Amino acid sequence: MIKVNTKMLSIAAAAVISMASMVVNAAGEMKPFILASTGTGAVADKVADVKKSLTDNGFEVAGEYSPYDNAHIIIVTDSTLKKVAGSHERGGYAAGQRVAITKLGDQLQITYTNPAYMAAAYHVKGDVSSVTNALNKALGSVKEFGPEDGMTAEDIKGYHYTFGMEYFDEPYDLATYNSYEEAVAAVEKGLAEGAGGTSKVYRIDIPGKKQTLFGVAMSSETTGNKYMDDTFIMSEIDFKDVRSTAHLPYDILVTGDSVEGLHARFRIAINFPDLSMMGANSFMNIMPSPDAIRDSLTKAAGGTIEEEF
C-alpha cells in the first residue's frame, strides 16, 4: 500500500494556490475599488477616526459629504496625487482619492478608490504606489472589488463600455471663459448658488497648472429630475454586497479657460464596467441620466444648455 503524506499534500496544494495568486497579480489586473475593512457601528461614529487616520498618514482632507443615509464620503489628496495629476493635460481628475464609510444592514464598510486603477482611467503618468501604501496603512486592505473580472492598465486606458459609448477623451464641454480665473470663479459661483441642483464638495488646485478639480454633489430636491440625483442613480447601479459608494461625487474640471465634466456614459461605466445594459439594475434604468447630469453640470459651470432637435 502506498502511504500518502497528507501534510506534504496540503503544503503542496497551498504552494500551488499561492503560485496561482502570483500569476493573477503578475497579470496586473485591477478593480476600481478597495475594501479596507468591515465592522459594526454607526457611520457618524467612524468618520472622525477615519479622517484622523488619513491625516496621520500624510493625506489632506479636501472635502466630505453624506450623499444619502448610511453613507459618508471623504475626499483626500497629497503631493504625489497632485504631481501625477499634472502629468496629463486633463489629468486633474486623478488629484483626489475617495474614501467611503457605508452602513449596509449591520455591517459597516470602509472602502476607497484604487489609486492605480484611477491613474490608468485618467491617463496620468507616475508611480502612485506610495498613495496605495499610505491608504493601506491608514485604513487597511482586504481586497479589490467592483466587477467580477479586473482589467489591466492598458485595458483601462482604452476603455469604453460598448460601441457608441464615450471614452475618457470625450467629455462634456460645459463652458468657456476668457481666462482660467474667470472659469474658476464661475464654477465657484454656480456651485454656491446650487445651480442645477449641485453643491460643492471639494476643490483641488493642481500646482503649476491652470487646472482645478471640483467635487460636485447632485440632488433633485430643487430640480425635480431624479435622473441627475446621486441617491437615485446609486440606488440603481450600486447593489452588490460590498457597496461602491466611493464612486461619488461627480467632478467638474477647469483647465485654462475651459470647463468640462466626464461624460456619464464613461464616468459610470469605468467604475461599474460589469453593469448590465438591461435588467433590474442596469444602464437602461438610468438612460436619461447622462443628459440630466450634463445639464446640471452645465448650469453649475455657468454654461449654456444646447437644445437637441
Sequence and secondary structure as in RCSB ss.txt:
>XXXX:A:sequence
MIKVNTKMLSIAAAAVISMASMVVNAAGEMKPFILASTGTGAVADKVADVKKSLTDNGFEVAGEYSPYDNAHIII
VTDSTLKKVAGSHERGGYAAGQRVAITKLGDQLQITYTNPAYMAAAYHVKGDVSSVTNALNKALGSVKEFGPEDG
MTAEDIKGYHYTFGMEYFDEPYDLATYNSYEEAVAAVEKGLAEGAGGTSKVYRIDIPGKKQTLFGVAMSSETTGN
KYMDDTFIMSEIDFKDVRSTAHLPYDILVTGDSVEGLHARFRIAINFPDLSMMGANSFMNIMPSPDAIRDSLTKA
AGGTIEEEF
>XXXX:A:secstr
     HHHHHHHHHHHHHHHHHHHHHTT B SEEEEEEE S HHHHHHHHHHHHHHTT EEEEEE  STTEEEEE
EE HHHHHHHTTSTTGGGGG EEEEEEEETTEEEEEEE HHHHHHHTT  S  HHHHHHHHHHH   EEESSSS 
B HHHHHT  SSTT   TT  EEEEE SSHHHHHHHHHHHHHTTGGGEEEEEEEE TTSSEEEEEEEE TTTT  
GGG HHHHHHHH  SSS  GGG SEEEEEETTEEEE  HHHHHHHH TT BSSSSSBGGGGTTHHHHHHHHHHHH
TT       
